[in-house]
Amino acid sequence: MDVRRRSSLKAPLHKLQIPSSPAAALASPHHLLIKTPKKMLLHDDDPHHSPKASDALPLPLYLTNALFFTLFFSVVYYLLIRWREKIRNSTPLHVVTLSEIAAVVTFVASFIYLLGFFGIGFVQPFVTRSSHDDVWGADDDEEDVDDLIRKDDTRPAPCAAAPSPRPKKLVYPVLDSAPLSSEEDEDVVKAVVAGTTPSYSLESKLGDCRRAAAIRREALQRITGKSLEGLPLDGFNYEAILGQCCEMPVGYVQIPVGIAGPLFLDGREYSVPMATTEGCLVASTNRGCKAIYASGGATSILLKDGMTRAPVVRFGTARRAADLKFFLEDPLNFETLALVFNRSSRFGRLQSIKCAVAGKNLYMRFCCSTGDAMGMNMVSKGVQNVLDFLQTDFPDMDVIGISGNYCSDKKPAAVNWIEGRGKSVVCEAIIKEEVVKKVLKTDVASLVELNMLKNLTGSAMAGALGGFNAHASNIVSAVYLATGQDPAQNVESSHCITMMEAVNDGKDLHISVTMPSIEVGTVGGGTQLASQSACLNLLGVKGANREAPGSNARLLATVVAGSVLAGELSLMSALAAGQLVKSHMKYNRSNKDVSKA
């Protein structure tokens, strides 16, 4: 596209040819906007008139507005007087006279006018200025002709959350938009570097999320003096993360996604996506899936489904804190509290309240179902409703925080290990003797002994909290990254105890994983991003389940547990057979000579 600079347009007006019509102007390679001394040409036959929405009104705009405004309040007053008289005289309200019918019709007509047309004098300048039918715009101010030269605007549509403000006194042809010149981007970069334009405000100021990320990226490189050359910028939808996933983006990190499976679980096959940079992890999990498949598959049981939030409140005395504890845990009060809690969401349903007192402080652990969402925001809104409700009967209650760590979120905690949080799942399988020998390259007795000494005794010696397993967090993290879960919740979601014992006269192996706090969702957060959404779709759990709300998230939790089962089985077999170091040396070592990097 031929883009002309303003500085090059110094020819006098009489040497520039004015297009004979708007169509001819659009056919021009540069779409020149040529200004007459007083008005911009709008039409060949009428250079001074710009049609307005108020031209269709029979009276001047201010008189029409005043008329309908008066009618509206007059009939409202009349109807209120009439209905008050009917109530006093015990006359049915539906019995109306002709004058009352006329008043109702007038009320409806005036209301429709005021709703649709009142204030038209305020909006019509914007309607006129942004009309998509006009190629030319009018401006009474005198400007140089080079200020009226504009290139085709082919910029991508601005993200919906941050519309671009329209430049004052500039009218563009309604055409595809184009990226602004590098000189203009350079000015913005300099403003960010100088601190006159905050980096966080670029999306709202520019209206183009990708362009904002590029400018922020360049400014960051100049401020720090460090290159971001290896961090990709293009190929990502920055509008999708605005206001919900990430602030002030400068690019995105690439994590490879591998597939383990098929995992044969509860009679169905699943191809499990795993996003990881650890060599051997996908291959090892895949081997575990193969052993489970060859042995007839695994089964899962969902024990509990409830997200928690525990605010902390303080009273003047421990007695008052205990009074509230007794009130909340009284079964007679649960129905009332549930009604208050449940009005915050269609899917959030209060299940229980468990309290703990520390001096004059009270910790209240609310547990509720959350549908297909992970549910932290949902349960927090319900808790806030209950706290507001309790202020009536407990005005001396001082709310210290909506979360008092008794929940407990993103931290290893015994309360999650014992009570559960999110989805509590048990997954088990019986691995046949021949599969243990041929696929896993070990034997049942060795696996049982290793599990006892490593996962049980060894973890106890280390004082582990929920870590009675070989590497559950490896699989949980990989699946979470691939499916858009909160990776920080891997902390409690990886709570797992792996059990192994010989069955069928010691020939076969029974293996199980018990995971009391798998926190997953299939809607909200990172699940809506294109890559993560594709991985959820691969598992058949994308989005919310309309027929059975919550079933998609529960199914995802069982897949996570089944994948952990496969990973535990394979790693424990590699350890029992002495293959761990050998396999990692083969698959988890870079061939790149770092000394030459």
SVG drawing of the C-alpha trace seen along z (x, -y; Angstrom):
<svg xmlns="http://www.w3.org/2000/svg" viewBox="-66 -29 99 97">
<polyline fill="none" stroke="black" stroke-width="0.4" points="0.0,0.0 1.3,-3.4 1.5,-5.5 2.4,-9.2 4.0,-11.3 2.4,-14.6 5.7,-16.4 5.7,-15.5 2.3,-17.1 3.1,-20.7 1.4,-21.3 -1.2,-24.2 -4.8,-23.4 -5.5,-24.4 -3.1,-21.7 -4.9,-18.9 -7.8,-17.3 -11.0,-16.9 -12.8,-13.7 -16.2,-14.2 -18.0,-11.8 -17.5,-9.6 -17.2,-6.6 -14.5,-8.3 -12.8,-9.2 -12.8,-5.5 -11.3,-4.5 -8.4,-6.9 -5.2,-5.1 -4.7,-7.4 -8.3,-8.3 -7.4,-12.0 -9.7,-14.1 -9.6,-17.6 -11.0,-20.5 -12.8,-23.6 -12.2,-26.9 -15.2,-26.5 -16.8,-23.0 -15.9,-19.5 -17.8,-18.4 -20.4,-15.8 -22.5,-15.5 -22.2,-17.0 -25.5,-18.8 -25.3,-19.9 -21.9,-20.8 -23.1,-22.1 -25.8,-19.7 -25.1,-16.7 -28.3,-14.7 -29.3,-14.3 -31.5,-11.8 -33.7,-14.7 -34.6,-15.9 -37.5,-13.4 -39.2,-15.1 -42.2,-17.4 -41.2,-19.9 -37.8,-21.2 -36.0,-18.7 -36.2,-20.6 -40.0,-21.2 -40.6,-17.5 -38.6,-16.3 -40.4,-18.8 -43.8,-17.7 -43.3,-14.0 -41.5,-14.7 -44.6,-16.6 -47.0,-14.0 -45.1,-11.2 -45.2,-12.7 -48.7,-14.1 -50.3,-10.7 -48.2,-9.0 -49.6,-11.5 -53.1,-11.0 -52.9,-7.2 -51.5,-7.2 -54.4,-9.5 -57.0,-7.2 -55.5,-4.0 -55.3,-5.5 -59.0,-6.3 -59.9,-2.8 -57.9,-1.3 -59.8,-3.5 -63.2,-2.6 -62.3,1.1 -62.8,0.9 -60.9,3.6 -57.9,2.2 -58.6,4.0 -61.9,2.0 -60.8,-1.0 -62.6,-3.9 -62.1,-5.4 -60.0,-8.2 -57.8,-5.7 -57.3,-3.7 -56.2,-6.8 -53.9,-7.7 -52.3,-4.2 -51.8,-4.5 -50.3,-7.9 -48.0,-6.7 -46.7,-3.8 -46.2,-6.1 -44.3,-8.7 -42.2,-6.1 -41.3,-4.6 -40.3,-8.0 -38.3,-8.9 -36.6,-5.6 -35.8,-5.6 -35.4,-9.3 -34.9,-11.5 -31.3,-12.7 -31.1,-12.4 -29.6,-15.9 -26.7,-14.5 -26.1,-11.4 -26.6,-12.7 -23.1,-14.3 -21.7,-10.9 -24.2,-9.3 -23.3,-11.8 -19.5,-11.5 -19.4,-7.7 -21.9,-7.1 -20.8,-4.3 -22.7,-5.7 -20.6,-8.9 -17.2,-8.8 -16.5,-12.5 -16.7,-14.2 -17.2,-17.8 -15.1,-20.0 -15.6,-23.7 -12.0,-24.3 -9.4,-25.5 -6.6,-22.9 -3.7,-22.4 -4.4,-20.2 -1.7,-17.7 -3.7,-17.0 -6.4,-15.7 -4.3,-13.0 -5.0,-9.6 -3.9,-6.2 -6.2,-3.1 -6.8,-2.0 -6.4,1.8 -5.7,2.2 -7.3,5.3 -10.5,4.7 -9.6,3.6 -10.3,6.0 -13.8,5.6 -12.6,4.9 -10.5,1.9 -12.2,-0.1 -9.9,-2.7 -11.0,-6.3 -11.9,-8.1 -9.4,-10.8 -10.9,-14.3 -11.6,-16.2 -10.4,-13.4 -12.7,-11.5 -11.5,-8.4 -13.1,-6.6 -14.9,-3.4 -12.4,-0.9 -10.2,1.8 -7.8,0.5 -4.0,0.7 -1.3,0.7 -0.1,-2.7 3.3,-3.8 6.5,-2.8 7.0,-6.4 3.8,-6.5 4.7,-3.3 8.1,-4.7 6.5,-7.7 4.5,-5.4 7.5,-3.3 9.4,-6.4 6.5,-7.5 6.5,-4.2 10.2,-4.2 10.0,-7.8 7.2,-6.8 4.7,-9.3 2.5,-6.4 2.0,-3.5 2.7,-0.1 -0.5,1.4 -2.7,-1.1 -1.5,-0.4 -4.4,1.9 -7.0,-0.6 -5.2,-3.5 -4.3,-1.8 -7.3,0.5 -5.2,3.2 -4.0,5.9 -1.4,7.4 0.1,3.9 0.1,3.1 2.1,6.3 4.6,5.4 5.2,1.9 5.5,3.1 8.0,5.7 10.1,3.2 10.0,0.7 11.0,3.5 14.0,4.4 15.2,0.8 14.7,0.3 16.4,3.5 18.9,3.7 18.1,7.4 16.9,9.1 13.6,11.1 14.5,12.5 13.6,16.1 10.2,15.2 7.6,15.4 5.1,12.6 3.0,13.5 0.7,16.4 -1.3,15.7 -4.7,14.2 -4.0,11.5 -7.6,10.4 -8.5,13.8 -6.4,13.1 -7.3,9.5 -8.8,8.9 -8.8,12.6 -5.7,14.6 -2.6,12.3 -1.8,8.7 0.9,6.7 1.8,9.5 5.0,9.3 4.8,12.7 4.1,16.3 6.1,19.4 6.0,22.5 5.6,25.8 5.5,29.0 2.4,31.2 2.8,35.0 0.1,37.7 0.0,40.6 -2.4,43.5 -4.8,44.7 -5.7,44.8 -8.4,47.4 -10.5,46.1 -14.0,47.0 -14.6,48.7 -13.5,45.8 -10.3,44.9 -8.6,41.5 -5.7,39.9 -4.1,37.8 -2.5,34.5 0.6,33.6 2.5,30.3 6.0,30.8 9.7,30.2 10.8,33.2 12.1,36.0 10.8,39.5 7.7,38.3 5.2,38.8 7.0,42.0 6.9,43.4 3.2,42.5 2.5,44.0 4.1,47.3 1.9,47.3 -1.2,46.8 -0.1,49.7 0.2,52.0 -3.2,50.9 -4.8,51.5 -3.2,54.9 -4.6,55.9 -8.2,54.9 -8.2,51.2 -8.6,49.2 -11.7,48.1 -12.3,44.8 -14.5,43.8 -15.5,40.2 -15.7,39.9 -16.5,36.2 -16.9,33.0 -16.8,29.7 -14.7,26.5 -13.9,24.7 -13.2,21.2 -12.5,20.3 -12.8,16.7 -11.4,15.6 -13.3,13.4 -12.5,11.9 -14.6,11.2 -13.9,9.4 -13.9,12.6 -13.4,16.3 -17.0,16.9 -18.4,14.9 -16.3,16.7 -17.6,20.0 -21.2,18.7 -20.9,18.2 -19.3,21.6 -22.2,23.3 -24.7,21.3 -23.0,22.2 -22.7,25.9 -26.3,26.2 -28.2,28.4 -31.3,26.3 -29.6,23.2 -28.1,24.9 -31.1,24.5 -31.3,20.7 -27.5,20.3 -27.7,22.4 -30.5,20.2 -28.3,17.1 -25.2,18.8 -26.9,20.3 -28.3,17.1 -24.9,16.1 -24.8,18.7 -27.0,21.2 -24.4,24.0 -22.9,23.1 -24.7,25.2 -23.6,25.1 -22.7,28.6 -21.2,28.0 -19.6,25.6 -16.7,26.7 -15.4,24.3 -12.2,24.0 -11.5,21.6 -8.1,20.1 -8.5,17.8 -11.1,15.2 -10.7,15.9 -13.0,18.1 -12.2,19.9 -15.2,21.1 -14.6,23.6 -17.4,23.4 -17.7,26.3 -19.9,26.2 -20.5,27.8 -19.4,25.6 -20.7,27.3 -18.0,27.5 -16.0,24.6 -13.1,25.0 -15.2,22.7 -12.9,20.5 -14.8,17.3 -18.1,19.0 -17.6,20.1 -16.1,16.8 -19.2,14.9 -21.4,17.3 -19.3,16.8 -19.5,13.1 -23.3,13.4 -23.3,15.4 -20.9,13.0 -23.1,10.0 -26.1,12.0 -24.3,12.9 -23.6,9.2 -27.2,8.8 -27.1,11.2 -23.3,10.8 -22.7,7.1 -19.5,7.4 -18.0,9.8 -14.9,8.3 -14.1,9.9 -10.4,10.1 -10.2,11.8 -12.3,13.7 -9.6,16.3 -7.9,17.4 -5.8,20.2 -8.1,22.8 -9.4,23.5 -6.5,24.3 -5.5,23.1 -2.2,23.6 -0.5,24.8 0.1,28.3 -2.3,28.7 -3.6,31.6 -7.1,30.2 -7.1,30.9 -5.5,34.3 -8.1,35.4 -11.3,33.5 -10.6,33.2 -10.9,30.2 -12.2,30.1 -12.7,33.7 -11.7,36.7 -10.9,39.7 -9.7,43.2 -8.4,45.1 -7.3,48.7 -6.3,51.5 -5.1,55.1 -2.0,55.7 -1.5,59.2 1.7,61.1 2.7,61.5 2.2,57.7 4.4,56.9 7.1,59.0 6.8,58.2 5.8,54.6 7.1,53.3 10.2,55.5 10.0,56.3 8.0,58.6 5.2,58.2 7.1,58.8 9.7,56.2 7.1,53.6 5.2,54.3 8.4,54.1 9.6,50.9 6.3,49.2 6.3,50.0 9.9,48.9 9.8,45.8 6.3,44.4 5.1,45.3 8.0,45.7 10.4,43.3 7.7,40.6 6.9,41.0 10.6,40.7 10.7,37.4 7.6,36.1 5.7,35.9 2.2,34.3 0.1,36.0 3.3,37.1 3.1,40.8 3.7,41.4 6.6,41.6 5.8,38.6 2.1,37.7 2.9,34.0 4.7,34.7 1.6,36.0 -0.8,33.5 1.3,30.5 1.6,31.8 -2.1,32.4 -3.0,29.1 -0.8,27.1 -2.2,28.8 -5.9,28.3 -5.8,24.7 -6.0,25.5 -4.3,23.3 -0.8,24.7 -0.3,23.4 -3.1,25.8 -0.8,28.7 0.4,28.3 -2.8,29.8 -4.0,31.6 -0.9,33.8 -1.7,35.1 -1.7,38.8 -1.1,42.1 0.0,45.0 -0.8,48.5 0.4,51.8 -0.2,55.4 0.0,58.8 -3.3,60.5 -4.5,63.8 -2.1,65.9 0.7,63.4 0.7,63.5 -1.0,60.2 -0.5,56.7 -3.3,54.5 -2.3,50.8 -4.3,47.8 -4.0,44.1 -6.1,42.1 -6.2,38.3 -8.4,36.3 -8.0,32.8 -8.0,32.7 -9.0,29.1 -10.0,28.9 -12.6,27.2 -13.6,27.2 -14.9,23.6 -13.3,20.3 -9.7,19.2 -7.2,20.8 -9.7,23.4 -11.1,21.0 -7.7,20.4 -7.5,22.1 -4.7,24.6 -6.0,25.6 -9.6,25.8 -8.3,28.2 -6.8,30.5 -10.0,30.5 -11.9,31.3 -9.5,34.3 -10.6,35.7 -14.3,35.0 -14.7,32.5 -14.6,29.2 -16.8,26.5 -19.8,27.0 -22.1,30.1 -25.6,28.7 -27.4,32.0 -25.5,32.8 -23.7,29.8 -20.4,30.7 -20.0,34.0 -17.2,32.7 -15.1,31.5 -15.6,34.7 -14.6,36.8 -11.5,34.7 -10.6,35.4 -10.9,39.1 -8.7,38.9 -6.1,37.0 -6.2,39.8 -6.0,42.5 -3.0,40.8 -1.3,40.6 -1.9,44.3 -0.2,45.0 2.7,42.7 3.2,44.3 3.1,47.8 5.7,47.1 8.2,45.1 8.0,47.6 8.7,50.4 11.7,48.5 13.1,48.1 12.5,51.7 14.3,52.9 17.1,50.4 16.2,48.6 15.7,45.1 19.2,43.7 19.6,45.5 16.3,44.2 16.9,40.7 20.4,40.7 18.9,41.8 15.8,39.6 16.3,36.7 19.7,35.5 20.4,32.7 22.8,33.5 23.6,29.8 27.2,28.8 26.5,26.1 30.2,25.1 29.7,23.8 26.5,21.9"/>
</svg>
